[in-house]
Amino acid sequence: MQKIKLIAALGLLIIFSSCGDKKNESDKVIAEKKAKLEKLITQQSNLQVEIDKLQSEIKSLSGNSDNAAQAKLVAITPVAVQKFSHFIDLRGRVDAEDISYISPRGMGGQVKELFIKEGDAVKKGQLLLRLDDAVMRQSLVAARQQIEGIKTQLKFSKDVFERQNNLWKKGIGTEIQLLNSKTNMETLENQLKSANEQINVVQEQLNTTAVYSDVDGVAETVMVKVGELFGGMGQIKIVNTDKLKVVSNVPENYINKVHKGIPVVISIPDANETINSTISLIGQTIENTQRGFIAEAKIPTSNFLKPNQSVIMKILDYTNEKAVVISINTVQSDEKGKYVYVLEKNGKGESVAVKKIIVLGETYADLVEIKSGLSGGEQLITAGYQNLYEGQSINTSVK
């Protein structure tokens, strides 16, 4: 029993000894970290003293006229108050007002004669091609021959009726004979009328074999030859370039900004030309594929404009007649927002950089509208503004 108590006492002694070692080790780690922290705090204090010293020296040097040559060289531009316009820039294409895709009035058929080729100028009503009409001409001849036969029979029938009628008036003959002769005559008259109507139908069918242009223009496409079948859309296209327009697809998010009558500027990069116009037509549906609607603007004809030519349509959606406008490149950002530097004179009459917090409006090209922060006339620093600080001495060159 005494032996068991001794063993238990030794176990407790080992446990207490182990806990004491762990506590001593933890205290040692804490002490080391505290020492390291005190060292870093001391270094921070020394750095802050050095920073304060350098800032004081810089400020002293910037106020010393003997060191004016060390001031930073910048360029300045007066802040302008001017008309500012914002445009929606879209890709567009030139299209013709009058484009005719020629097709036959009838069922079509084999081309017998072709009178134009691609590039030919054509007039409205000009004969373009003629389809094979042999069967229709035979039908017309047969119909005319039939009419001549009916006319001969009708003439004879009328003569019989007149004679029968004269005899009837004299009391000769029967009423049945008179009625039969009259019925024969009326039947032939109806046959003649039907035959004339039929010949008109055949004549109209014959006329459809001659295909005419319904507009003035140029034969842009002629995709048919003699002997081939003509009857589908797109085989012959006549384009009239006297009336042109620009067509563009406007994204649907501009639906409340773009409407009929607003100004547009058409830019033709290939010809280095611009044309002023207005929106003449707005599409009434949103296209499923491009998620936009069609906008059109009419333009005058010109030698440098061709249908399907690529252009830029600039739609005016915002104008401020008296806007404070600066270059977007001069605007900088920090945690407080957007700002620029302007030149001002300090109490000693020296040129220094002054930071101006600004609020931006619309942006177009390299210009931005300033809603607040600048009122116009300030000397905006437009070059050398990088790494400037408030109150820094500057030398200027007007840009």
C-alpha positions as CSV (number, residue, x, y, z in Angstrom):
1,M,0.0,0.0,0.0
2,Q,2.8,2.4,0.9
3,K,4.4,1.5,-2.4
4,I,1.3,2.6,-4.3
5,K,1.2,6.0,-2.5
6,L,4.8,6.6,-3.4
7,I,4.2,5.9,-7.1
8,A,1.2,8.3,-7.1
9,A,3.2,11.1,-5.5
10,L,6.0,10.7,-8.1
11,G,3.3,11.0,-10.9
12,L,1.9,14.2,-9.5
13,L,5.4,15.6,-9.2
14,I,6.2,14.9,-12.9
15,I,2.9,16.5,-14.0
16,F,3.5,19.7,-12.0
17,S,7.1,19.8,-13.3
18,S,5.8,19.5,-17.0
19,C,3.3,22.3,-16.5
20,G,5.9,24.5,-15.1
21,D,8.2,24.0,-18.1
22,K,5.4,24.9,-20.5
23,K,4.6,28.0,-18.6
24,N,8.2,29.1,-18.6
25,E,8.5,28.5,-22.4
26,S,5.3,30.5,-23.1
27,D,6.6,33.4,-21.0
28,K,9.9,33.3,-22.9
29,V,8.1,33.6,-26.3
30,I,6.0,36.5,-25.1
31,A,9.0,38.3,-23.9
32,E,10.8,37.9,-27.2
33,K,7.8,39.2,-29.1
34,K,7.5,42.2,-26.8
35,A,11.2,43.0,-27.4
36,K,10.7,42.8,-31.1
37,L,7.6,45.1,-31.0
38,E,9.5,47.7,-28.9
39,K,12.3,47.6,-31.5
40,L,9.9,48.2,-34.4
41,I,8.1,51.0,-32.6
42,T,11.5,52.7,-32.0
43,Q,12.3,52.3,-35.8
44,Q,8.9,53.8,-36.7
45,S,9.5,56.8,-34.4
46,N,12.9,57.3,-36.0
47,L,11.4,57.1,-39.5
48,Q,8.7,59.6,-38.6
49,V,11.3,62.0,-37.3
50,E,13.2,61.6,-40.6
51,I,10.0,62.1,-42.7
52,D,9.1,65.3,-40.7
53,K,12.6,66.6,-41.2
54,L,12.5,66.0,-44.9
55,Q,9.1,67.6,-45.3
56,S,10.3,70.7,-43.4
57,E,13.4,70.9,-45.6
58,I,11.3,70.7,-48.7
59,K,8.9,73.3,-47.5
60,S,11.8,75.6,-46.6
61,L,13.5,75.1,-49.9
62,S,10.3,75.7,-51.9
63,G,9.9,79.1,-50.2
64,N,13.5,80.1,-50.9
65,S,13.8,82.3,-54.0
66,D,17.3,81.1,-54.5
67,N,16.0,77.6,-55.2
68,A,13.2,78.7,-57.6
69,A,15.0,76.9,-60.4
70,Q,14.3,73.6,-58.5
71,A,10.5,74.2,-58.9
72,K,8.7,71.6,-61.1
73,L,8.1,72.6,-64.7
74,V,4.4,72.3,-65.8
75,A,2.2,73.4,-68.7
76,I,-1.1,75.2,-68.1
77,T,-4.2,75.9,-70.1
78,P,-7.1,78.2,-69.1
79,V,-10.3,76.3,-68.2
80,A,-12.8,77.0,-70.9
81,V,-16.5,77.6,-70.8
82,Q,-17.9,76.4,-74.1
83,K,-20.6,74.3,-75.8
84,F,-20.3,70.6,-75.0
85,S,-22.0,67.9,-77.0
86,H,-22.2,64.2,-76.3
87,F,-22.8,61.7,-79.2
88,I,-23.7,58.0,-79.4
89,D,-21.2,56.6,-81.8
90,L,-22.5,53.7,-83.9
91,R,-21.5,51.7,-86.9
92,G,-23.8,52.2,-89.9
93,R,-24.0,51.5,-93.6
94,V,-25.1,53.4,-96.6
95,D,-28.3,52.2,-98.2
96,A,-30.4,53.3,-101.2
97,E,-33.9,54.6,-100.8
98,D,-35.0,52.9,-104.0
99,I,-33.7,49.3,-104.5
100,S,-35.8,47.1,-106.7
101,Y,-35.5,43.3,-106.9
102,I,-37.0,42.4,-110.3
103,S,-39.3,39.5,-110.6
104,P,-41.8,38.4,-113.2
105,R,-45.5,39.2,-112.8
106,G,-46.5,35.7,-113.7
107,M,-45.0,32.3,-112.9
108,G,-41.7,33.0,-114.6
109,G,-40.0,30.9,-117.2
110,Q,-37.0,30.3,-119.4
111,V,-35.2,33.5,-120.5
112,K,-35.4,33.9,-124.3
113,E,-33.7,37.3,-124.6
114,L,-31.7,39.4,-122.1
115,F,-31.1,43.1,-122.7
116,I,-29.0,44.3,-119.8
117,K,-25.8,43.4,-118.0
118,E,-24.3,44.3,-114.6
119,G,-23.4,48.0,-114.3
120,D,-25.8,49.2,-117.0
121,A,-27.9,52.3,-116.3
122,V,-31.6,51.6,-116.8
123,K,-34.7,53.7,-116.9
124,K,-38.1,53.0,-115.3
125,G,-40.2,51.0,-117.8
126,Q,-37.2,49.8,-119.8
127,L,-37.4,46.2,-121.1
128,L,-34.9,44.0,-119.2
129,L,-35.6,40.6,-120.5
130,R,-38.2,38.5,-122.3
131,L,-39.3,35.0,-121.3
132,D,-40.1,32.1,-123.7
133,D,-43.7,32.9,-124.9
134,A,-44.1,30.3,-127.7
135,V,-46.9,28.3,-126.0
136,M,-48.8,31.5,-125.0
137,R,-48.6,32.9,-128.6
138,Q,-50.0,29.6,-129.9
139,S,-52.8,29.8,-127.3
140,L,-53.5,33.4,-128.4
141,V,-53.7,32.4,-132.1
142,A,-56.0,29.5,-131.3
143,A,-58.2,31.9,-129.2
144,R,-58.4,34.4,-132.0
145,Q,-59.4,31.7,-134.5
146,Q,-62.1,30.5,-132.2
147,I,-63.5,34.0,-132.0
148,E,-63.6,34.3,-135.8
149,G,-65.6,31.0,-136.0
150,I,-68.0,32.2,-133.3
151,K,-68.4,35.6,-135.1
152,T,-69.3,33.8,-138.3
153,Q,-71.9,31.6,-136.5
154,L,-73.3,34.5,-134.7
155,K,-73.7,36.5,-137.9
156,F,-75.6,33.6,-139.4
157,S,-77.7,33.1,-136.3
158,K,-78.7,36.8,-136.2
159,D,-79.8,36.6,-139.8
160,V,-81.9,33.5,-139.1
161,F,-83.5,35.2,-136.1
162,E,-84.3,38.4,-138.0
163,R,-86.0,36.4,-140.8
164,Q,-87.9,34.2,-138.3
165,N,-89.0,37.3,-136.5
166,N,-90.2,39.0,-139.7
167,L,-92.2,35.8,-140.6
168,W,-93.7,35.7,-137.1
169,K,-94.9,39.3,-137.4
170,K,-96.7,38.3,-140.7
171,G,-98.3,35.3,-138.9
172,I,-96.0,32.8,-140.6
173,G,-94.2,30.1,-138.6
174,T,-94.5,29.0,-135.0
175,E,-93.4,30.7,-131.7
176,I,-91.1,27.7,-130.9
177,Q,-89.2,28.4,-134.1
178,L,-88.8,32.1,-133.1
179,L,-87.6,31.2,-129.6
180,N,-85.1,28.6,-130.8
181,S,-83.5,31.1,-133.3
182,K,-83.4,33.7,-130.5
183,T,-81.8,31.2,-128.1
184,N,-79.2,30.2,-130.6
185,M,-78.3,33.8,-131.2
186,E,-78.0,34.7,-127.5
187,T,-75.9,31.5,-126.9
188,L,-73.4,32.5,-129.6
189,E,-73.3,36.1,-128.2
190,N,-72.4,34.7,-124.7
191,Q,-69.8,32.4,-126.3
192,L,-68.2,35.4,-128.1
193,K,-68.1,37.4,-124.9
194,S,-66.4,34.5,-123.0
195,A,-64.0,34.0,-125.9
196,N,-63.1,37.7,-125.8
197,E,-62.5,37.5,-122.1
198,Q,-60.3,34.4,-122.6
199,I,-58.2,36.2,-125.2
200,N,-57.7,39.1,-122.8
201,V,-56.4,36.6,-120.2
202,V,-54.0,35.0,-122.7
203,Q,-52.9,38.4,-123.9
204,E,-52.1,39.4,-120.3
205,Q,-50.2,36.2,-119.7
206,L,-48.3,36.9,-122.8
207,N,-47.5,40.4,-121.5
208,T,-46.0,38.9,-118.4
209,T,-43.2,37.3,-120.4
210,A,-41.8,40.8,-120.9
211,V,-40.0,42.0,-117.7
212,Y,-39.5,45.7,-117.2
213,S,-37.7,47.9,-114.6
214,D,-39.9,49.7,-112.2
215,V,-37.2,52.3,-111.1
216,D,-34.4,54.3,-112.6
217,G,-31.0,53.2,-111.5
218,V,-28.1,50.9,-112.1
219,A,-28.2,47.1,-112.7
220,E,-26.3,46.1,-109.5
221,T,-26.9,42.4,-109.9
222,V,-27.8,40.3,-113.0
223,M,-27.7,36.7,-112.0
224,V,-29.5,35.1,-114.9
225,K,-28.5,34.2,-118.5
226,V,-30.4,33.3,-121.7
227,G,-31.8,29.8,-121.4
228,E,-31.9,29.8,-117.6
229,L,-35.1,29.9,-115.6
230,F,-36.1,33.3,-114.2
231,G,-38.6,33.6,-111.4
232,G,-36.9,34.1,-108.1
233,M,-36.2,37.2,-106.0
234,G,-32.7,38.6,-106.2
235,Q,-31.7,37.5,-109.7
236,I,-31.8,41.1,-110.9
237,K,-31.3,44.1,-108.6
238,I,-31.7,47.7,-109.7
239,V,-30.3,50.3,-107.4
240,N,-31.2,54.0,-107.5
241,T,-28.4,56.1,-105.9
242,D,-30.1,59.4,-106.3
243,K,-31.6,59.0,-102.8
244,L,-29.4,57.6,-100.1
245,K,-29.7,56.9,-96.4
246,V,-27.6,55.6,-93.5
247,V,-28.9,52.7,-91.5
248,S,-27.7,51.7,-88.1
249,N,-28.7,49.4,-85.3
250,V,-29.1,51.3,-82.0
251,P,-28.7,49.3,-78.7
252,E,-32.0,49.1,-76.8
253,N,-30.6,50.9,-73.7
254,Y,-30.7,54.1,-75.8
255,I,-34.4,53.7,-76.6
256,N,-35.4,56.8,-74.5
257,K,-32.6,59.0,-75.9
258,V,-33.0,58.4,-79.7
259,H,-36.0,59.7,-81.4
260,K,-37.1,61.0,-84.8
261,G,-35.7,64.4,-85.7
262,I,-32.6,64.6,-83.5
263,P,-29.3,65.7,-85.2
264,V,-26.8,63.2,-86.4
265,V,-23.3,63.5,-87.9
266,I,-22.4,61.0,-90.5
267,S,-18.6,60.3,-90.7
268,I,-17.2,58.6,-93.8
269,P,-13.6,57.5,-92.7
270,D,-12.7,56.2,-96.2
271,A,-13.4,59.6,-97.8
272,N,-12.5,61.8,-94.8
273,E,-15.9,63.5,-95.1
274,T,-18.7,64.3,-92.7
275,I,-22.4,65.0,-93.4
276,N,-25.0,66.6,-91.0
277,S,-28.4,65.1,-91.0
278,T,-31.3,64.1,-88.7
279,I,-33.0,60.8,-87.7
280,S,-35.7,60.3,-90.3
281,L,-37.0,56.9,-89.2
282,I,-37.0,54.8,-86.0
283,G,-37.7,51.1,-86.0
284,Q,-40.7,49.9,-84.0
285,T,-39.3,46.5,-83.0
286,I,-36.3,45.3,-81.1
287,E,-34.3,42.7,-83.1
288,N,-33.8,39.4,-81.3
289,T,-30.2,38.9,-82.5
290,Q,-28.6,42.3,-82.0
291,R,-31.0,43.6,-79.2
292,G,-31.4,46.9,-80.9
293,F,-33.7,48.9,-83.1
294,I,-33.1,50.4,-86.6
295,A,-32.4,54.2,-87.0
296,E,-32.2,55.8,-90.4
297,A,-30.9,59.2,-91.6
298,K,-31.2,60.5,-95.1
299,I,-28.1,61.8,-96.8
300,P,-27.4,63.5,-100.2
301,T,-26.0,61.5,-103.1
302,S,-22.2,61.8,-103.7
303,N,-19.5,60.3,-105.8
304,F,-17.8,58.9,-102.6
305,L,-20.9,57.2,-101.3
306,K,-21.9,53.7,-102.3
307,P,-24.6,51.4,-101.0
308,N,-23.4,49.1,-98.2
309,Q,-20.4,51.4,-97.5
310,S,-19.4,51.5,-93.8
311,V,-19.8,54.8,-92.0
312,I,-20.0,56.1,-88.4
313,M,-23.3,57.5,-87.3
314,K,-22.9,59.9,-84.4
315,I,-26.3,60.6,-82.7
316,L,-26.5,63.7,-80.6
317,D,-28.1,62.9,-77.3
318,Y,-26.9,65.7,-74.9
319,T,-25.8,69.3,-75.3
320,N,-24.8,72.0,-72.8
321,E,-24.3,75.4,-74.3
322,K,-22.2,76.7,-71.4
323,A,-20.3,73.9,-70.0
324,V,-17.0,73.9,-68.1
325,V,-14.8,71.6,-70.2
326,I,-11.4,70.1,-69.6
327,S,-9.3,67.3,-71.0
328,I,-10.1,63.9,-69.4
329,N,-6.4,63.1,-69.3
330,T,-5.8,65.8,-66.6
331,V,-8.3,64.1,-64.1
332,Q,-6.8,62.1,-61.3
333,S,-8.3,60.0,-58.5
334,D,-7.8,59.3,-54.8
335,E,-9.8,58.1,-51.9
336,K,-11.7,61.4,-51.8
337,G,-12.8,61.3,-55.5
338,K,-11.7,63.0,-58.7
339,Y,-9.4,66.0,-58.7
340,V,-7.1,68.2,-60.8
341,Y,-4.3,70.6,-60.1
342,V,-4.5,74.3,-60.9
343,L,-2.0,77.0,-60.7
344,E,-2.5,79.7,-58.0
345,K,-0.3,82.4,-56.4
346,N,0.6,82.0,-52.7
347,G,1.0,84.8,-50.2
348,K,4.5,85.5,-51.6
349,G,3.2,85.8,-55.2
350,E,4.8,82.5,-56.1
351,S,3.2,79.9,-58.4
352,V,2.1,76.8,-56.5
353,A,0.0,73.8,-57.3
354,V,-3.5,73.7,-55.7
355,K,-5.6,70.6,-55.6
356,K,-9.3,71.0,-56.8
357,I,-11.9,68.3,-56.0
358,I,-14.3,68.0,-59.0
359,V,-17.5,66.3,-60.0
360,L,-17.6,64.9,-63.6
361,G,-20.5,65.1,-66.0
362,E,-20.7,63.6,-69.5
363,T,-17.6,62.5,-71.3
364,Y,-17.0,62.4,-75.0
365,A,-13.8,61.8,-77.0
366,D,-11.0,63.3,-74.8
367,L,-13.2,66.0,-73.2
368,V,-15.2,65.9,-69.9
369,E,-17.9,68.2,-68.6
370,I,-17.2,69.5,-65.0
371,K,-20.4,69.8,-62.9
372,S,-18.6,71.3,-59.9
373,G,-15.2,72.2,-58.6
374,L,-14.2,74.5,-61.5
375,S,-16.1,77.5,-62.8
376,G,-13.9,78.5,-65.8
377,G,-10.9,80.7,-66.1
378,E,-8.7,78.7,-63.7
379,Q,-5.1,77.9,-64.9
380,L,-5.4,74.1,-65.3
381,I,-2.1,72.2,-65.1
382,T,-2.2,70.0,-68.2
383,A,1.3,68.6,-68.3
384,G,3.6,67.7,-65.4
385,Y,0.7,67.2,-63.0
386,Q,1.9,63.7,-62.2
387,N,3.3,63.4,-58.6
388,L,2.5,67.0,-57.7
389,Y,1.5,67.8,-54.2
390,E,-0.5,70.6,-52.6
391,G,1.5,73.8,-52.4
392,Q,4.4,72.6,-54.5
393,S,6.3,75.4,-56.2
394,I,6.0,75.2,-60.0
395,N,7.4,77.0,-63.1
396,T,5.1,77.3,-66.0
397,S,5.0,77.2,-69.8
398,V,1.7,78.0,-71.5
399,K,0.4,75.1,-73.5
